[in-house]
C-alpha cells in the first residue's frame, strides 16, 4: 500500500517548500485536515498553526517526510 503524500498529494520537495513558509503551511494544513474530515485537528491548526504546530510540521517534514498528524481517529 502506497503512503499518500502530504499537502494535496504533492511531492516531497514541494511539500517542504510549502512547509517552510508559515502562511502556506498554515493554510495547507487547515485545508488538508478539513478535507480529511478531521474537524478538531483543522480547528487546532486554524487557531494555533503559526506556533508550535508549524515548527513540528517543518521538522517532521524534513526528517520523516510527513507532516504532523494530530488525532488520527
PyMOL Python script that loads the backbone (N, CA, C, O; Angstrom):
from pymol import cmd

cmd.read_pdbstr("""\
ATOM      1  N   UNK A   1       0.841  -1.179   0.000  1.00  0.00           N
ATOM      2  CA  UNK A   1       0.000   0.000   0.000  1.00  0.00           C
ATOM      3  C   UNK A   1       0.888   1.245   0.000  1.00  0.00           C
ATOM      4  O   UNK A   1       1.743   1.404   0.871  1.00  0.00           O
ATOM      5  N   UNK A   2       0.685   2.100  -0.953  1.00  0.00           N
ATOM      6  CA  UNK A   2       1.485   3.306  -1.069  1.00  0.00           C
ATOM      7  C   UNK A   2       0.989   4.363  -0.088  1.00  0.00           C
ATOM      8  O   UNK A   2      -0.212   4.589   0.058  1.00  0.00           O
ATOM      9  N   UNK A   3       1.946   5.002   0.580  1.00  0.00           N
ATOM     10  CA  UNK A   3       1.587   6.051   1.528  1.00  0.00           C
ATOM     11  C   UNK A   3       1.311   7.325   0.761  1.00  0.00           C
ATOM     12  O   UNK A   3       2.078   7.702  -0.125  1.00  0.00           O
ATOM     13  N   UNK A   4       0.226   7.986   1.097  1.00  0.00           N
ATOM     14  CA  UNK A   4      -0.115   9.215   0.380  1.00  0.00           C
ATOM     15  C   UNK A   4       0.788  10.356   0.808  1.00  0.00           C
ATOM     16  O   UNK A   4       1.236  10.423   1.953  1.00  0.00           O
ATOM     17  N   UNK A   5       1.045  11.248  -0.132  1.00  0.00           N
ATOM     18  CA  UNK A   5       1.888  12.396   0.143  1.00  0.00           C
ATOM     19  C   UNK A   5       1.110  13.439   0.924  1.00  0.00           C
ATOM     20  O   UNK A   5      -0.119  13.409   0.977  1.00  0.00           O
ATOM     21  N   UNK A   6       1.835  14.349   1.521  1.00  0.00           N
ATOM     22  CA  UNK A   6       1.209  15.421   2.267  1.00  0.00           C
ATOM     23  C   UNK A   6       0.906  16.594   1.353  1.00  0.00           C
ATOM     24  O   UNK A   6       1.416  16.677   0.236  1.00  0.00           O
ATOM     25  N   UNK A   7       0.075  17.493   1.836  1.00  0.00           N
ATOM     26  CA  UNK A   7      -0.298  18.696   1.107  1.00  0.00           C
ATOM     27  C   UNK A   7      -0.823  18.390  -0.297  1.00  0.00           C
ATOM     28  O   UNK A   7      -0.174  18.702  -1.295  1.00  0.00           O
ATOM     29  N   UNK A   8      -1.972  17.793  -0.356  1.00  0.00           N
ATOM     30  CA  UNK A   8      -2.723  17.573  -1.598  1.00  0.00           C
ATOM     31  C   UNK A   8      -2.060  16.578  -2.536  1.00  0.00           C
ATOM     32  O   UNK A   8      -2.302  16.640  -3.742  1.00  0.00           O
ATOM     33  N   UNK A   9      -1.245  15.674  -2.047  1.00  0.00           N
ATOM     34  CA  UNK A   9      -0.598  14.688  -2.890  1.00  0.00           C
ATOM     35  C   UNK A   9       0.596  15.217  -3.650  1.00  0.00           C
ATOM     36  O   UNK A   9       1.073  14.568  -4.582  1.00  0.00           O
ATOM     37  N   UNK A  10       1.087  16.380  -3.274  1.00  0.00           N
ATOM     38  CA  UNK A  10       2.255  16.957  -3.927  1.00  0.00           C
ATOM     39  C   UNK A  10       3.509  16.205  -3.497  1.00  0.00           C
ATOM     40  O   UNK A  10       3.501  15.495  -2.492  1.00  0.00           O
ATOM     41  N   UNK A  11       4.568  16.361  -4.250  1.00  0.00           N
ATOM     42  CA  UNK A  11       5.824  15.686  -3.944  1.00  0.00           C
ATOM     43  C   UNK A  11       6.498  16.212  -2.700  1.00  0.00           C
ATOM     44  O   UNK A  11       6.077  17.210  -2.116  1.00  0.00           O
ATOM     45  N   UNK A  12       7.552  15.524  -2.303  1.00  0.00           N
ATOM     46  CA  UNK A  12       8.267  15.858  -1.077  1.00  0.00           C
ATOM     47  C   UNK A  12       8.872  17.257  -1.129  1.00  0.00           C
ATOM     48  O   UNK A  12       8.713  18.030  -0.184  1.00  0.00           O
ATOM     49  N   UNK A  13       9.552  17.588  -2.199  1.00  0.00           N
ATOM     50  CA  UNK A  13      10.231  18.880  -2.293  1.00  0.00           C
ATOM     51  C   UNK A  13       9.238  20.041  -2.248  1.00  0.00           C
ATOM     52  O   UNK A  13       9.476  21.036  -1.563  1.00  0.00           O
ATOM     53  N   UNK A  14       8.142  19.920  -2.967  1.00  0.00           N
ATOM     54  CA  UNK A  14       7.119  20.973  -2.967  1.00  0.00           C
ATOM     55  C   UNK A  14       6.489  21.085  -1.578  1.00  0.00           C
ATOM     56  O   UNK A  14       6.218  22.190  -1.107  1.00  0.00           O
ATOM     57  N   UNK A  15       6.257  19.955  -0.925  1.00  0.00           N
ATOM     58  CA  UNK A  15       5.676  19.984   0.422  1.00  0.00           C
ATOM     59  C   UNK A  15       6.623  20.640   1.423  1.00  0.00           C
ATOM     60  O   UNK A  15       6.169  21.352   2.319  1.00  0.00           O
ATOM     61  N   UNK A  16       7.920  20.416   1.289  1.00  0.00           N
ATOM     62  CA  UNK A  16       8.890  21.056   2.184  1.00  0.00           C
ATOM     63  C   UNK A  16       8.890  22.562   1.961  1.00  0.00           C
ATOM     64  O   UNK A  16       8.919  23.336   2.917  1.00  0.00           O
ATOM     65  N   UNK A  17       8.857  22.974   0.702  1.00  0.00           N
ATOM     66  CA  UNK A  17       8.833  24.410   0.411  1.00  0.00           C
ATOM     67  C   UNK A  17       7.574  25.050   0.993  1.00  0.00           C
ATOM     68  O   UNK A  17       7.639  26.134   1.573  1.00  0.00           O
ATOM     69  N   UNK A  18       6.441  24.390   0.842  1.00  0.00           N
ATOM     70  CA  UNK A  18       5.196  24.917   1.411  1.00  0.00           C
ATOM     71  C   UNK A  18       5.238  24.931   2.935  1.00  0.00           C
ATOM     72  O   UNK A  18       4.661  25.819   3.562  1.00  0.00           O
ATOM     73  N   UNK A  19       5.916  23.957   3.534  1.00  0.00           N
ATOM     74  CA  UNK A  19       6.007  23.896   4.999  1.00  0.00           C
ATOM     75  C   UNK A  19       6.935  24.962   5.561  1.00  0.00           C
ATOM     76  O   UNK A  19       6.771  25.377   6.708  1.00  0.00           O
ATOM     77  N   UNK A  20       7.905  25.413   4.776  1.00  0.00           N
ATOM     78  CA  UNK A  20       8.840  26.436   5.251  1.00  0.00           C
ATOM     79  C   UNK A  20       8.154  27.793   5.394  1.00  0.00           C
ATOM     80  O   UNK A  20       8.448  28.541   6.326  1.00  0.00           O
ATOM     81  N   UNK A  21       7.254  28.109   4.489  1.00  0.00           N
ATOM     82  CA  UNK A  21       6.563  29.398   4.509  1.00  0.00           C
ATOM     83  C   UNK A  21       5.403  29.304   5.507  1.00  0.00           C
ATOM     84  O   UNK A  21       4.493  28.499   5.307  1.00  0.00           O
ATOM     85  N   UNK A  22       5.415  30.096   6.562  1.00  0.00           N
ATOM     86  CA  UNK A  22       4.405  29.945   7.619  1.00  0.00           C
ATOM     87  C   UNK A  22       2.962  30.058   7.137  1.00  0.00           C
ATOM     88  O   UNK A  22       2.124  29.251   7.540  1.00  0.00           O
ATOM     89  N   UNK A  23       2.649  31.027   6.293  1.00  0.00           N
ATOM     90  CA  UNK A  23       1.258  31.197   5.879  1.00  0.00           C
ATOM     91  C   UNK A  23       0.780  30.029   5.027  1.00  0.00           C
ATOM     92  O   UNK A  23      -0.338  29.550   5.215  1.00  0.00           O
ATOM     93  N   UNK A  24       1.602  29.564   4.097  1.00  0.00           N
ATOM     94  CA  UNK A  24       1.176  28.437   3.255  1.00  0.00           C
ATOM     95  C   UNK A  24       1.089  27.152   4.063  1.00  0.00           C
ATOM     96  O   UNK A  24       0.215  26.324   3.808  1.00  0.00           O
ATOM     97  N   UNK A  25       1.985  26.971   5.039  1.00  0.00           N
ATOM     98  CA  UNK A  25       1.907  25.791   5.905  1.00  0.00           C
ATOM     99  C   UNK A  25       0.607  25.810   6.704  1.00  0.00           C
ATOM    100  O   UNK A  25      -0.056  24.784   6.856  1.00  0.00           O
ATOM    101  N   UNK A  26       0.254  26.983   7.209  1.00  0.00           N
ATOM    102  CA  UNK A  26      -0.992  27.125   7.969  1.00  0.00           C
ATOM    103  C   UNK A  26      -2.202  26.851   7.080  1.00  0.00           C
ATOM    104  O   UNK A  26      -3.086  26.078   7.450  1.00  0.00           O
ATOM    105  N   UNK A  27      -2.241  27.479   5.919  1.00  0.00           N
ATOM    106  CA  UNK A  27      -3.374  27.329   5.011  1.00  0.00           C
ATOM    107  C   UNK A  27      -3.506  25.894   4.497  1.00  0.00           C
ATOM    108  O   UNK A  27      -4.599  25.328   4.518  1.00  0.00           O
ATOM    109  N   UNK A  28      -2.416  25.314   4.042  1.00  0.00           N
ATOM    110  CA  UNK A  28      -2.456  23.935   3.540  1.00  0.00           C
ATOM    111  C   UNK A  28      -2.816  22.954   4.652  1.00  0.00           C
ATOM    112  O   UNK A  28      -3.553  21.995   4.422  1.00  0.00           O
ATOM    113  N   UNK A  29      -2.299  23.192   5.853  1.00  0.00           N
ATOM    114  CA  UNK A  29      -2.620  22.315   6.982  1.00  0.00           C
ATOM    115  C   UNK A  29      -4.096  22.336   7.335  1.00  0.00           C
ATOM    116  O   UNK A  29      -4.696  21.291   7.586  1.00  0.00           O
ATOM    117  N   UNK A  30      -4.678  23.522   7.353  1.00  0.00           N
ATOM    118  CA  UNK A  30      -6.109  23.636   7.669  1.00  0.00           C
ATOM    119  C   UNK A  30      -6.953  22.981   6.579  1.00  0.00           C
ATOM    120  O   UNK A  30      -7.881  22.229   6.877  1.00  0.00           O
ATOM    121  N   UNK A  31      -6.637  23.261   5.334  1.00  0.00           N
ATOM    122  CA  UNK A  31      -7.429  22.714   4.222  1.00  0.00           C
ATOM    123  C   UNK A  31      -7.315  21.193   4.154  1.00  0.00           C
ATOM    124  O   UNK A  31      -8.320  20.510   3.954  1.00  0.00           O
ATOM    125  N   UNK A  32      -6.106  20.653   4.318  1.00  0.00           N
ATOM    126  CA  UNK A  32      -5.962  19.197   4.242  1.00  0.00           C
ATOM    127  C   UNK A  32      -6.683  18.501   5.387  1.00  0.00           C
ATOM    128  O   UNK A  32      -7.259  17.431   5.188  1.00  0.00           O
ATOM    129  N   UNK A  33      -6.664  19.090   6.593  1.00  0.00           N
ATOM    130  CA  UNK A  33      -7.369  18.453   7.712  1.00  0.00           C
ATOM    131  C   UNK A  33      -8.892  18.503   7.508  1.00  0.00           C
ATOM    132  O   UNK A  33      -9.582  17.529   7.809  1.00  0.00           O
ATOM    133  N   UNK A  34      -9.420  19.619   7.004  1.00  0.00           N
ATOM    134  CA  UNK A  34     -10.849  19.669   6.716  1.00  0.00           C
ATOM    135  C   UNK A  34     -11.223  18.663   5.630  1.00  0.00           C
ATOM    136  O   UNK A  34     -12.266  18.016   5.723  1.00  0.00           O
ATOM    137  N   UNK A  35     -10.390  18.525   4.609  1.00  0.00           N
ATOM    138  CA  UNK A  35     -10.693  17.583   3.525  1.00  0.00           C
ATOM    139  C   UNK A  35     -10.601  16.136   3.988  1.00  0.00           C
ATOM    140  O   UNK A  35     -11.270  15.267   3.428  1.00  0.00           O
ATOM    141  N   UNK A  36      -9.779  15.863   5.008  1.00  0.00           N
ATOM    142  CA  UNK A  36      -9.690  14.521   5.581  1.00  0.00           C
ATOM    143  C   UNK A  36     -10.827  14.247   6.567  1.00  0.00           C
ATOM    144  O   UNK A  36     -10.986  13.117   7.029  1.00  0.00           O
ATOM    145  N   UNK A  37     -11.611  15.265   6.887  1.00  0.00           N
ATOM    146  CA  UNK A  37     -12.710  15.107   7.822  1.00  0.00           C
ATOM    147  C   UNK A  37     -12.287  15.207   9.275  1.00  0.00           C
ATOM    148  O   UNK A  37     -13.047  14.813  10.160  1.00  0.00           O
ATOM    149  N   UNK A  38     -11.117  15.713   9.543  1.00  0.00           N
ATOM    150  CA  UNK A  38     -10.598  15.857  10.906  1.00  0.00           C
ATOM    151  C   UNK A  38     -10.840  17.285  11.367  1.00  0.00           C
ATOM    152  O   UNK A  38      -9.949  18.134  11.317  1.00  0.00           O
ATOM    153  N   UNK A  39     -12.059  17.528  11.814  1.00  0.00           N
ATOM    154  CA  UNK A  39     -12.500  18.878  12.151  1.00  0.00           C
ATOM    155  C   UNK A  39     -11.733  19.444  13.346  1.00  0.00           C
ATOM    156  O   UNK A  39     -11.322  20.605  13.320  1.00  0.00           O
ATOM    157  N   UNK A  40     -11.536  18.644  14.385  1.00  0.00           N
ATOM    158  CA  UNK A  40     -10.841  19.127  15.576  1.00  0.00           C
ATOM    159  C   UNK A  40      -9.395  19.477  15.231  1.00  0.00           C
ATOM    160  O   UNK A  40      -8.893  20.517  15.657  1.00  0.00           O
ATOM    161  N   UNK A  41      -8.728  18.626  14.470  1.00  0.00           N
ATOM    162  CA  UNK A  41      -7.344  18.906  14.063  1.00  0.00           C
ATOM    163  C   UNK A  41      -7.277  20.143  13.182  1.00  0.00           C
ATOM    164  O   UNK A  41      -6.331  20.924  13.284  1.00  0.00           O
ATOM    165  N   UNK A  42      -8.268  20.331  12.320  1.00  0.00           N
ATOM    166  CA  UNK A  42      -8.302  21.520  11.462  1.00  0.00           C
ATOM    167  C   UNK A  42      -8.496  22.782  12.287  1.00  0.00           C
ATOM    168  O   UNK A  42      -7.864  23.803  12.017  1.00  0.00           O
ATOM    169  N   UNK A  43      -9.362  22.723  13.286  1.00  0.00           N
ATOM    170  CA  UNK A  43      -9.573  23.885  14.142  1.00  0.00           C
ATOM    171  C   UNK A  43      -8.332  24.199  14.982  1.00  0.00           C
ATOM    172  O   UNK A  43      -8.000  25.366  15.190  1.00  0.00           O
ATOM    173  N   UNK A  44      -7.650  23.159  15.462  1.00  0.00           N
ATOM    174  CA  UNK A  44      -6.403  23.380  16.193  1.00  0.00           C
ATOM    175  C   UNK A  44      -5.371  24.048  15.301  1.00  0.00           C
ATOM    176  O   UNK A  44      -4.663  24.957  15.737  1.00  0.00           O
ATOM    177  N   UNK A  45      -5.282  23.606  14.067  1.00  0.00           N
ATOM    178  CA  UNK A  45      -4.349  24.227  13.123  1.00  0.00           C
ATOM    179  C   UNK A  45      -4.776  25.644  12.785  1.00  0.00           C
ATOM    180  O   UNK A  45      -3.928  26.516  12.594  1.00  0.00           O
ATOM    181  N   UNK A  46      -6.061  25.883  12.709  1.00  0.00           N
ATOM    182  CA  UNK A  46      -6.545  27.219  12.381  1.00  0.00           C
ATOM    183  C   UNK A  46      -6.144  28.223  13.460  1.00  0.00           C
ATOM    184  O   UNK A  46      -5.705  29.332  13.158  1.00  0.00           O
ATOM    185  N   UNK A  47      -6.301  27.820  14.721  1.00  0.00           N
ATOM    186  CA  UNK A  47      -6.033  28.751  15.812  1.00  0.00           C
ATOM    187  C   UNK A  47      -4.576  28.761  16.274  1.00  0.00           C
ATOM    188  O   UNK A  47      -4.081  29.795  16.724  1.00  0.00           O
ATOM    189  N   UNK A  48      -3.885  27.628  16.169  1.00  0.00           N
ATOM    190  CA  UNK A  48      -2.518  27.534  16.683  1.00  0.00           C
ATOM    191  C   UNK A  48      -1.493  27.183  15.612  1.00  0.00           C
ATOM    192  O   UNK A  48      -0.383  26.766  15.941  1.00  0.00           O
ATOM    193  N   UNK A  49      -1.835  27.341  14.355  1.00  0.00           N
ATOM    194  CA  UNK A  49      -0.972  26.908  13.257  1.00  0.00           C
ATOM    195  C   UNK A  49       0.308  27.684  13.088  1.00  0.00           C
ATOM    196  O   UNK A  49       1.257  27.180  12.487  1.00  0.00           O
ATOM    197  N   UNK A  50       0.364  28.904  13.605  1.00  0.00           N
ATOM    198  CA  UNK A  50       1.581  29.697  13.457  1.00  0.00           C
ATOM    199  C   UNK A  50       2.539  29.517  14.624  1.00  0.00           C
ATOM    200  O   UNK A  50       3.539  30.230  14.713  1.00  0.00           O
ATOM    201  N   UNK A  51       2.257  28.583  15.513  1.00  0.00           N
ATOM    202  CA  UNK A  51       3.097  28.409  16.692  1.00  0.00           C
ATOM    203  C   UNK A  51       3.800  27.060  16.640  1.00  0.00           C
ATOM    204  O   UNK A  51       4.477  26.744  15.662  1.00  0.00           O
ATOM    205  N   UNK A  52       3.643  26.286  17.667  1.00  0.00           N
ATOM    206  CA  UNK A  52       4.363  25.017  17.807  1.00  0.00           C
ATOM    207  C   UNK A  52       3.983  24.017  16.718  1.00  0.00           C
ATOM    208  O   UNK A  52       4.816  23.198  16.328  1.00  0.00           O
ATOM    209  N   UNK A  53       2.766  24.062  16.227  1.00  0.00           N
ATOM    210  CA  UNK A  53       2.345  23.130  15.178  1.00  0.00           C
ATOM    211  C   UNK A  53       3.152  23.372  13.904  1.00  0.00           C
ATOM    212  O   UNK A  53       3.540  22.419  13.228  1.00  0.00           O
ATOM    213  N   UNK A  54       3.406  24.628  13.573  1.00  0.00           N
ATOM    214  CA  UNK A  54       4.193  24.937  12.379  1.00  0.00           C
ATOM    215  C   UNK A  54       5.628  24.417  12.525  1.00  0.00           C
ATOM    216  O   UNK A  54       6.189  23.862  11.581  1.00  0.00           O
ATOM    217  N   UNK A  55       6.207  24.595  13.694  1.00  0.00           N
ATOM    218  CA  UNK A  55       7.576  24.128  13.932  1.00  0.00           C
ATOM    219  C   UNK A  55       7.636  22.603  13.855  1.00  0.00           C
ATOM    220  O   UNK A  55       8.558  22.047  13.257  1.00  0.00           O
ATOM    221  N   UNK A  56       6.660  21.929  14.455  1.00  0.00           N
ATOM    222  CA  UNK A  56       6.614  20.467  14.393  1.00  0.00           C
ATOM    223  C   UNK A  56       6.430  19.980  12.957  1.00  0.00           C
ATOM    224  O   UNK A  56       7.089  19.030  12.533  1.00  0.00           O
ATOM    225  N   UNK A  57       5.541  20.626  12.212  1.00  0.00           N
ATOM    226  CA  UNK A  57       5.352  20.271  10.803  1.00  0.00           C
ATOM    227  C   UNK A  57       6.645  20.395  10.019  1.00  0.00           C
ATOM    228  O   UNK A  57       7.001  19.506   9.246  1.00  0.00           O
ATOM    229  N   UNK A  58       7.337  21.485  10.218  1.00  0.00           N
ATOM    230  CA  UNK A  58       8.574  21.729   9.483  1.00  0.00           C
ATOM    231  C   UNK A  58       9.636  20.688   9.818  1.00  0.00           C
ATOM    232  O   UNK A  58      10.277  20.147   8.917  1.00  0.00           O
ATOM    233  N   UNK A  59       9.826  20.405  11.086  1.00  0.00           N
ATOM    234  CA  UNK A  59      10.823  19.410  11.498  1.00  0.00           C
ATOM    235  C   UNK A  59      10.456  18.025  10.984  1.00  0.00           C
ATOM    236  O   UNK A  59      11.304  17.321  10.436  1.00  0.00           O
ATOM    237  N   UNK A  60       9.190  17.628  11.160  1.00  0.00           N
ATOM    238  CA  UNK A  60       8.779  16.308  10.704  1.00  0.00           C
ATOM    239  C   UNK A  60       8.821  16.174   9.192  1.00  0.00           C
ATOM    240  O   UNK A  60       9.134  15.100   8.679  1.00  0.00           O
ATOM    241  N   UNK A  61       8.509  17.250   8.465  1.00  0.00           N
ATOM    242  CA  UNK A  61       8.550  17.193   7.009  1.00  0.00           C
ATOM    243  C   UNK A  61       9.981  16.954   6.533  1.00  0.00           C
ATOM    244  O   UNK A  61      10.207  16.185   5.598  1.00  0.00           O
ATOM    245  N   UNK A  62      10.926  17.599   7.163  1.00  0.00           N
ATOM    246  CA  UNK A  62      12.324  17.439   6.750  1.00  0.00           C
ATOM    247  C   UNK A  62      12.879  16.084   7.179  1.00  0.00           C
ATOM    248  O   UNK A  62      13.562  15.424   6.395  1.00  0.00           O
ATOM    249  N   UNK A  63      12.597  15.663   8.407  1.00  0.00           N
ATOM    250  CA  UNK A  63      13.185  14.443   8.946  1.00  0.00           C
ATOM    251  C   UNK A  63      12.475  13.180   8.472  1.00  0.00           C
ATOM    252  O   UNK A  63      13.121  12.256   7.978  1.00  0.00           O
ATOM    253  N   UNK A  64      11.155  13.131   8.617  1.00  0.00           N
ATOM    254  CA  UNK A  64      10.438  11.887   8.330  1.00  0.00           C
ATOM    255  C   UNK A  64       9.527  11.956   7.112  1.00  0.00           C
ATOM    256  O   UNK A  64       8.798  11.005   6.828  1.00  0.00           O
ATOM    257  N   UNK A  65       9.561  13.069   6.393  1.00  0.00           N
ATOM    258  CA  UNK A  65       8.847  13.249   5.124  1.00  0.00           C
ATOM    259  C   UNK A  65       7.329  13.171   5.239  1.00  0.00           C
ATOM    260  O   UNK A  65       6.657  12.762   4.291  1.00  0.00           O
ATOM    261  N   UNK A  66       6.781  13.561   6.391  1.00  0.00           N
ATOM    262  CA  UNK A  66       5.324  13.720   6.504  1.00  0.00           C
ATOM    263  C   UNK A  66       5.029  14.770   7.556  1.00  0.00           C
ATOM    264  O   UNK A  66       5.833  14.998   8.460  1.00  0.00           O
ATOM    265  N   UNK A  67       3.867  15.412   7.436  1.00  0.00           N
ATOM    266  CA  UNK A  67       3.513  16.446   8.387  1.00  0.00           C
ATOM    267  C   UNK A  67       2.891  15.840   9.629  1.00  0.00           C
ATOM    268  O   UNK A  67       2.520  14.667   9.650  1.00  0.00           O
ATOM    269  N   UNK A  68       2.785  16.643  10.641  1.00  0.00           N
ATOM    270  CA  UNK A  68       2.236  16.209  11.916  1.00  0.00           C
ATOM    271  C   UNK A  68       0.789  15.775  11.743  1.00  0.00           C
ATOM    272  O   UNK A  68      -0.034  16.537  11.235  1.00  0.00           O
ATOM    273  N   UNK A  69       0.477  14.565  12.161  1.00  0.00           N
ATOM    274  CA  UNK A  69      -0.884  14.038  12.070  1.00  0.00           C
ATOM    275  C   UNK A  69      -1.497  14.000  13.468  1.00  0.00           C
ATOM    276  O   UNK A  69      -1.276  13.060  14.232  1.00  0.00           O
ATOM    277  N   UNK A  70      -2.265  15.030  13.785  1.00  0.00           N
ATOM    278  CA  UNK A  70      -2.950  15.065  15.072  1.00  0.00           C
ATOM    279  C   UNK A  70      -4.279  14.343  14.956  1.00  0.00           C
ATOM    280  O   UNK A  70      -4.973  14.454  13.945  1.00  0.00           O
ATOM    281  N   UNK A  71      -4.620  13.623  15.971  1.00  0.00           N
ATOM    282  CA  UNK A  71      -5.916  12.960  16.071  1.00  0.00           C
ATOM    283  C   UNK A  71      -6.210  12.081  14.865  1.00  0.00           C
ATOM    284  O   UNK A  71      -7.106  12.377  14.074  1.00  0.00           O
ATOM    285  N   UNK A  72      -5.456  11.006  14.730  1.00  0.00           N
ATOM    286  CA  UNK A  72      -5.635  10.077  13.610  1.00  0.00           C
ATOM    287  C   UNK A  72      -6.804   9.129  13.840  1.00  0.00           C
ATOM    288  O   UNK A  72      -6.709   7.946  13.515  1.00  0.00           O
ATOM    289  N   UNK A  73      -7.867   9.614  14.376  1.00  0.00           N
ATOM    290  CA  UNK A  73      -9.026   8.779  14.663  1.00  0.00           C
ATOM    291  C   UNK A  73      -9.929   8.734  13.463  1.00  0.00           C
ATOM    292  O   UNK A  73     -10.970   8.079  13.497  1.00  0.00           O
TER     293      UNK A  73
END
""", "prot")
cmd.dss("prot")
cmd.show_as("cartoon", "prot")
cmd.util.cbc("prot")
cmd.orient("prot")
